[in-house]
Amino acid sequence: MNDESPYFRREPFRSISDERNSLPSDNAPSASTRAVNAGAPDDRFKLTWLHEVVIDFDQQWLVKKLFPRVGVISLYGDSQSFKTFVAIHLCYCVALGKEFAGRKVKIDAPCIYIAAEDSEGVKKRLVAYHMANKDDLPARDQIPIAVMEATPNLGSLKGDLDKLIATVREALMAMGQTHVALIVIDTLSQTLGDAEERTIGMQAFMHNATRLSRYFGCCVVAIHHVGHNEKDRERGGSQIKGNADGRIWVERVETAPMVPIDASKTFEAMLHVMKVKNGPDGFDLKAKLFEYKMGRDSDGDDVTTLVIDRIEDASNSKPVETTPAAKELTKVEKLRRGFIEVFDKNADGKPTELGLDGKTLVRKVPLAEIRDGMKTAGHLPTDDKGNIPREWINKLHDAKTSLTMSGKKQTLVEKDGMVWRIYGEKG
């Protein structure tokens, strides 16, 4: 595109009133009066006119086509799925400008690790990573990674966000740094205070995490756990699933072969990239970890931890046997997940009412509303008239039945055309 393209012109904006400078009527309030009534202007709400917009293609990503420069990422998985080790590896890659999973790190700058859960374990793993890779890394005092051991309250709009921002800003200035590239929050649930993670607590967290990201112009990675019934989605409210800029599900590979690295045990995990805003998703990465001996304690016992050896595109490596959830999904299973996704989205904001037991609070969503939402979201195909083909109606029925059928795997309840979660919420 040449310089004459209208997309690159920098012409001044002309108001419609430029050629129509009529005086206001006697009854109309003056511009100064309107300004006083409206309050003082605020730079947060500054307008950027279309002709002023400049797109910088190199400023979109922190890790190219995986982690955005500015945004909130959900890194979630079951207990002992190696989420923290992945986050630590990411911190080192970003702080030093090294590739992550074969993808370029576009911005190398300080990283802040908020160790709201097991801070001693996080510090141990950060040091072990450096010890295991010391021949390829600069000295520790040359690596801009900081650990915060406190647990800020981000589960309330009146929580600790402003104090957190001020503390990080002051620490950066003291080190002569101008900005931060990455903030890891480990774990999300520990920073909710006494708020309910299914409702207002998760909503407040997403608001605070987004403000934190935008204030520092950085990527915020929230480490979270999976649900009790669905191991491929975040526990609690659906706000993080719907509003996060990226979602990566970390799943331990239980059947991974034990191939020693320098005579150490090895472990593997799959990183299922579920969502990348403004980028392709639906692919897998594979992480290989090894057990590292840091030294011995005063009793002579070995002190060990795990360290990420590498993370690579799963398609470029020898296939590993994973759990069935990571394999190709059937149409019914895709509909099951789509059904849950739309239900969670539509349940947010619904009033709570008593469930079948007369004690549990639930949020009911009309079945027809879920079906229409699945059509809109593309989970269900339609013909030219907007009707669902008979084949897919049957598959939807099978998916709904599997979710609402009584048994150990029952997730939802359906009655009188309404659907709600079987376990409900705290009263």
Helices and strands as residue ranges (DSSP letters): G 16-19, H 31-38, G 43-45, G 50-52, G 57-59, E 61-63, E 67-68, E 71-77, H 83-96, E 111-115, H 119-132, G 134-136, G 140-142, E 145-148, H 161-174, E 182-186, G 189-191, H 200-216, E 219-225, H 239-243, E 246-252, E 266-276, E 283-296, E 302-313, G 314-316, G 324-326, H 331-347, E 353-354, E 361-362, E 365-366, H 367-376, H 390-404, E 412-415, E 418-421
